[in-house]
Amino acid sequence: MMPEAPFRPREKLFEKQKYYQNIHRHTYLKGPMDKVTSVAIPLALAATSLYMIGRGIYNMSHGIGKKE
């Protein structure tokens, strides 16, 4: 039986390992696109939810949007 070919060449793997080992940041922010998934999306969700909560409180205090 022949061994299965690796997904990437070893040289590329060593380059990636060196890249990630030399960065002195938190582990969840080491990739190039990790700031988007770890920081921007949660901030956007938090801002949207705070806006909607504020709008709901404003509407309730002024009696806007009540159903008959």
Protein Blocks (a to p, Z undefined) as FASTA:
>chain_A
ZZdddfbdfklmmmmmmmmmmpccdfklmpmklmmmmmmmmmmmmmmmmmmmmmmmmmmm
nopoiaZZ
